[in-house]
Amino acid sequence: MSKPDLHSDSNSTQNFLEGLQDSIVRRLSRTQLSRDEPIVYEFTNDRALLHQYYHIREIMYRKTANAHRMGDEDVYDKLGHILIARRGKLCIGGCRLIIREADEDFMLPMESSDFKLRNVFPNLPLKKLRHGEISRFAIMDDDDDKMEIMLAISQLIIEKCISSDLGYVFFKSYLSMSRNWRKIIYTHCGQKNVRICTEIKVPENPMLPEITWYITEVRLPAAEVTPLYDNMLARPIASLVH
């Protein structure tokens, strides 16, 4: 698979009648013209594209877990970086990255008052390194290029994590998806430090009580720069040996 191209960020804030988007998505997804257009990947603020992405998320949750309203826009969508795949003006998939600075205390989407990553991973320098969470991965089920889109989105979101100097990124998913993510990140994204944390008990989601959740930890190149003091950074000794 060739390296996917990332389209320049969309900064459009045009206010569309979002109530019409559901019917537009259904109509466009049936047209062969949209199938023939190239897939474009971009981080976007375009309200029409975002609304289509939220709609895809909602469909996914209804099909896979019979859960409603879980795909709706939330506060993290406003805080995060949303990567979408589109053909023309039709969004066909996407995911979300939330970045937290080392000195910030807001909770990431997977966290709660009694489940915080800095407590769960006391040996990781999450109070010294920028880190984040990948979530809300969704792709149209009936797209012929679903696997290609999944791999491209995965590559580009990990590249975003690296270029943003994240030391660690985490995601929460059920076991089979965690294994898929681990394989993709290891094989296609070139990141070898990927670990499914089976020893960590993740609180159940009240809306999806039948699912057992797992946290996957990805250690990124920025973690190779180890904080020693408040205003100093030093690389591990091993990296200085030639």
Secondary structure, 3 states (H helix, E strand, C coil): CCCCCEEEEECCCCCCCHHHHHHHHHHHHCCHHHHHCCEEEEEECCHHHHHHHHHHHHHHHHHHHCCCCCCCCCHHHHHCEEEEEEECCEEEEEEEEEEECCCCCCCCCCCECCECHHHHCCCCCCCCCCEEEEEEEEECCCCCCHHHHHHHHHHHHHHHHHHCCCCEEEEEECHHHHHHHHHHHHHCCCCCCEEECCCCCCCCECCECCCCCEEEEEECHHHHCEEEECCEEECCHHHHCC
